Amino acid sequence: MSTAAPAVQFVGRFDTREDAGPKCAWPGCRVIAQFTGTDRISVTLEELALPWMQGGPSEWDVAIDGVLQPKLVLQLGSHDYVLAEGLSPDDAHTVELYRRSEAQNGVTRFVGYDFHDGTLLSPPPRARTSRRLEVIGDSQVAAFGVEGAAVGPNCPGIHWAAHYENFRESFGALMGERFGAEVFGTAYSGKGMARNITSTDRETMPILFGRTNPLDASSVWDWSWIPDVVVVQIGGNDFAIHLPVDDGPPTFDEFTSAYRGFVTNVRNHYPNAFLLLVLSASTREDIPPGRASRTNVWSALERIVGEHVQQGDDKIANFAPPTASEDERRGCGGHGTPEFHQRIAKQIGDVLSEKVGWN
């Protein structure tokens, strides 16, 4: 059984404090290794869940030699999972686990790959790319409901279930593929800057941002991974109808202050990164009525970017892609379809090409 880095490559925020193995909760985490001398590969994973969680357990993509296999739907507790059989033992192979779902569906501990009679090879199968992209935001960033487009927007069962979500199809992951960038997904559905969509939930994105595990306040992220580009897309939930009791939206000044403080924190941790603040295409002016969601979020972004530019920060911009069509909202709960994420990835990607020269 092997969890050893750097022979096993970990991409994403992994909590490594426990001897039992590293844990990941944010979407898009990856575990990559290269091996030889065996015809099969398996893994031991432990799925952890809190009593309030619904829609789990977590789901992971499996790729062998770059070819996607059937997705891995975890069971609660620690279990062994066969990932592939019938491999050529004379050849070198790669294995990759890719976390499709987010923290609200469960937290996964990587206990180790089992190469059976084979050998773990070192170094890792692919050098880490020199480009790094972090995408920060809420459900649209996490690709909530993207795989429910065929049955949505009113998806059967729990519409925030892991089986409807797939970060690999998110616009952030697609931009990573376009630019050959390593992507960290710092995304959590329902979160806002000053208010969350759940009125009793006070842990907004500014609070979660500094955590290795968003569900564990003691898991302090070490900021060892520094992105070249940060895309922030959040704010619609602040002005949504909050549940179970709507306590109203923040004032414009409250929202702007919370967003300003967050951007200052991001800039302090990433002094040389280019920051792109995006108004979500799913944020609408007329829904909820009377809250002017799109105007409020965009006005805050313009003000914050203007303040930074005035202070000499030329590595920041804001961008508003066109609002989503009804056809693009067929994901669960009115979230984006695969085509929506592809469109947003291209439009934001074009901005990044212009601003930072990525191609």
N, C-alpha and C positions, 0 to 999 in steps of 0.2 A: 504494500500500500504506500502510495507516494503523495505527499503534499509539498515537497521541497521546492522552494524557489531558489535560484531562477530556472531550474530545469522544468518546473511547472510554472507557467506564466499566468499571473493574475492581473486582470484588467478591470478597474472599477474600485469602489470603496469596500474593502474587506476588513472586517474587525478581526484582528489577529491576536487578541489578548488572551485567548483561552487555548490551552494545550490540545483540546479536543478537535480543533481545526478552525479555519477562518470562516466567518459568516458574512453573507451579503444579503441586503434587502433592497437597495436601489435597483432600478431596472437597467438592463444592458451589461451587467457584470459578466465577465468571461473567464473561463479556466482552460488553458491551452497546454498541450504537451505533445511530444513526439516520442515514438516508441518503435521497437522492432522485436523479432524473435517470438511472436505469438500470433495465434489465429483469432484471438478474441480480446476484448477490452470491456471492463466493467468499472463501476464507480460506486462508492458508498456516500450517500447524502443523508443528512438529518434535517427534516423539515420541522420548524418550530412555529407555533401559532399561539396567539393570545386569545383569551375567551371571547372578545368582541369581534374577532375577525369572521367575515363571511366571504364566500366567493373563492376560497382557496381550495386546495393548497397551491403552492407555486408551480409554474411550468417553465421548462427550459428547452431550448433547441439543442440538438445534438448534431454535430457535423463530423464525419470521418473522411479524412483526405479531401476536405472542402465540400463534401456532398452532404446535404441535409438528410437526416434520418427521421423517422417518426418522432414527434416531440415527446418529451419526458414529462409526464404528469405525476408529481410526487405524492407519496403517502405520508401522513403524519408520523413522526418518529424517524428512527435510523433504519435505512434499508439499502440493500445492494441492488443495483440496476445494471443489467447487461446492455451495453451500448452497441456492440457489433460482434458478429461471429463470422467465421469463414474467411478471415483475412489471410493474406499471404505472409507467412512468418519470415520469409526471406527479404521482405521489403520494409522500408521505413514508412510509418504511418503517422498522421496527425489526428488528434482528437480535440474537439472544442465543445465546451458547454457554454451556452449563451442564455442569460436570464431574460425571459420574455415579459414577466409580470413584475409588479411593484410591491412595496412593503405592506400595503393594506391586505394583501392576500397571503402573506407568510414570509418568514425569514429562513434562508437555507444555509446550513453549515456544510462545507466541503470537507469530508473526512479523508478522501483520497481515491485516486485511480488505482485499479488493480490490473496489472499487466500480466498476471498469471505467470507463465514461464518466460515471459519476455523481459525486455530491458528498457528502462526509461533512458532516452537519449538527451544529451545536453550539448550545446545550448538549446534554447527554445526554437521551435520550428520557424519562427519569423521574427526578425528584429523589430523592435518597437519603432513605429513610424516617428518621424521627427515632427509631424503635425499633430496637435492636440486640440480637441474641441470639447467644450463642456456646454450642455444644454440644460437650462434650469427652468422649471415651471410646474404646471399643473397637469390635469388629465390629458389635454391635447398633446403635451410634450411627451407624456408616457405612452401615447397611442392607445389610450383607453377605448375599448369598444370597437377597435378597428376591424376585428375579424367577425363582428356581428352585422356587417353591412348588408349581407344577404337576407337577414331576418329582422333588421332594425328599421327604425330607431327604437321601437319597443321590443327589445330582445327578450326571449323567454327566460324565466328564472331571474337570477341576480345579475343585473346588467353590468355590474362592476366585477364580475367573476374573471378569474385569471384566464379562462379559456376564450374569452373575447378580446383579450389584450395581447399585443405583440410589439414590444419596443423595437424589434428588428425592422418593422414596417413604419416606424415613426420618421418624421421629417429630419430629426437630428441624426438618426442612424443612417438614413439615406444620404445626408450630406457627408457623413463620414466616409461612405463608400465612394462618393463622387470625388472627394478631395484626398482620399487615402489617409484619413486622419483617425487617430485613436479617439474614441468617444466615451465620455462619462455622462450618464444620464442622471441628473439630480432633479428628479421629477416625482411629484406626489399628487394624486388626484384630490381635488376639493380644496387645495390650499390657496391662500391669497397672501397679500403683503400685510394688510392690516386686519382683514376678516377672512375666515374660512367659510366654506359653504355650510358646514355644520356649526351651528351657533355656539354649541357647548365646547367645541374644540378651539383652544386658544393657542395651539402650537402652529404658528404661521411659518411660511417658508424662511423668513429671516432667522427663526429659531432653529429650524431643521438644518439649515445650510452648513453649519459647523460640525455636524455629526457624521461619524462613519456609518452608523445605523440610525436612520431617522426615528426609530421607535425607542432608542436607548439614549437618554440624556447623558449617560456616563461615557458614551463612546465618542470621544473627541477626535475629530479628523486632524491629521498631522500636516496637511497641506504640502506633502512631499511631491505630489503630482501637480504641475503647473500648466494650465492650458495656454495656447496661443490665442484662441478665440473663445469668447463666452457669449452665448445667445440666451437672453432672458426673455421668456414669454409668460407673463402671469398678470393677473389683475381682474379678469372677468368674474372670478368668484367673489371678490370683494363687493361687487355691486349686484350679485345674484339675490334671489329670494332664499334666505338662509333657513335651514331646517335643524331641529324640529320646530323651532320658534324663530320667526324672522325678527331680528333685532335691528334691522335697518342697515343701510350701507354706511361706510365711513364718510365723513365729510371729505371734500376734495383736499383740504389741507392735511387731514389725518392720513389719507392715502398717499399723498405726495411725500409727506414726511417719512412714512414707513418705507416707501420705495427709495427715496433719497438715501436713507440710512443703509438700506441693503446694498445699493450700488457703491456707496462709500466703502462698505465692508468688502465687497468683491474687489474693488480697486486696491484696497490695502493689501489683500492677499495676492492679487495678481497685478502688480504695478505695470507690467509691460504688455498685458493682454489687450486685444481689441474687444471692446464690449459693444454688442448690438442689442438694443432694447426693442422688442417687437410687440406690436399690438396684435393680439390674436385675431385671425380671420373669423373665428367663431364668436367673438365679442360683438354684440349687436346693440345698436342705439335704441331700438324700440322694445327690446326684451331684456329685463323686465320693464314694463311701462313706467315712465317718469324718472328713471334713474340715469339716463344719458350715459350709459356705461362706456360706450366707445369714445365719446367726447372727453369724459373724465380721465380715462386711462391715457389717451393720446396727449391730452394737455399736460398731464403729469410727466410723460416721457419727454415731451418737448422742453418743458421747464428744466428737468434734471440734466438733459444733454446740454442745453444751453448754458447752464451753470458750470458744468465741467469744461466746456469749450472756453468759456470766459476765463476760467482759472488756468488755461493752458493745456488742458487734456485734449489732445487731438486724436486719441484712440477710442473714440466713442461715437455712436450714431444711433438714431432710431429709425424704425421702418414699419410701415403698415401695409401688409398685403391686402388685396381686395377681399371683402367679406365672403364667407362661404355661401355657396348656393344651397338650396334645399337638397339637391341631389348629393352634394358633398357631405351632408349631415346625416347620412343614413346609418352611421355607426351607432352602437348602443347609446341610448340617452341623448341622441342628437349629436354625437361626436363624429369626428372625421373618418371618411372612408380611406382605403388605400390610395385612391386617385387624389383625394384631398392632400394627403401627406406628400405625395409625389409632386403636386403643384407647389406646395409651400416650400418643400426642399429645393426646388428649382429657383423659386423667387428669392428666398433668403440666400441661397447659394450664389446667385448672380450678384447680390449686394456684396457678399464676402469677396467674390472674385474682384470686384471693383475696388473695395476698400483695403484689402490686405494682399491682393495679388495671387490668391490661390486659384489654381486652374486644374 
